[in-house]
């Protein structure tokens, strides 16, 4: 009995070690999602860029990431996650250095491209490690930590930018610090790389080579893709332009609202923490997602009502993050259920490329709305996208159930 207890304790420690490392890597990738947006007001002044041009920088990041993510899933399935994660950190560091050395729009495009390439393998690698190395009874919490770490990463980049600029340092020092973050995480992943080892899929099932693209025929995979596209279209609009939109609506300086994105991400992290327990208690994934996203939609629409003061509107936008966060663990488990055996990396790569496409399409659209003098439209765009995501989640469950019924 004592040996069994020791084995269980050792397994729990190993699981949480892996979960922590993947959480750190995922948080770092989300930190670099916001490599450029917190300094958009600086770039507008320094390089004379419009909001639309800056929205296109977000498009470049996510277009590169989306194409790379769909392809990297195949690579992760065959060769494992460790090398993909190491290269990603090097590319993040290179992207930060390119941003710090940029002399104009071209330099910022290079920075966005390098960071997007670094982001490409993250989700296929992360979920392949978690799904293979973590015990099933801890997967809900693993997905919760994964989501929370992402939101914390998003919340920290604006804080770093504000701290560096508030200390009176040149904006280029923000990117020197960001490069140091990526290299520090690379060192930790290298030191504990044994916790990231996978058995490559081609050793488990050689026949996968003959059916590498079979998963693309599954309707549930494409519905998951559309779900990610719509949820992240909403996130892109808020993450990139919520402070500027609130500032335009209420006639205040955008700099005073820069931390609304951080507050939104912290609320999202709280939602994901709660969502990890929620998904463990309820197997009605589509109902969880519907309730959470409907609440988020309602809060966004309330934030645009005439007569609200800026503090109340900003609070409503921030609290919206709880709703989207609650849906996170249910969403990730939904994708796992839709993935056929031996194709985890490929499915997550394809599905999460919807995340990148959602960002790449929505950010310039939100920028156009701001340039056109319609800041309220940024929040309406986000609410509409969440409504479409809610419908897509219901369809995923229907498609997965139909596949099971047909054997």
Secondary structure by P-SEA (a helix, b strand, c coil): caaaaaaaaaaaaaaaaaaaaaaaaaaaaaaaccccccaaaaaaaaccccaaaaaaaaaaaaaaaaaaaaaaaaaaaccccaaaaaaaaaaaaaaaaaaaacccaaaaaaaaaaaaaaacaaaaaaaaaaaccccccaaaaaaaaaaaaaaaaaacaaaaaaaaaaacccaaaaaaaaaaaaaaaaaaaaaaccccccccccccccccccccccccccaaaaaaaaaaaaaaaaaaaaaccaaaaaaaacccccccccaaaaaaaaaaaaaaaaaaaaaaaccaaaaaaaaaaaaaaaaaaaaacccccaaaaaaaaaaaaaaaaaaaaaaaaaaaaacccccaaaaaaaaaaaaaaaaacaaaaaaaaaaaccaaaaaaaaaaaaaaaaaaaaaaaaaaaaaaaac
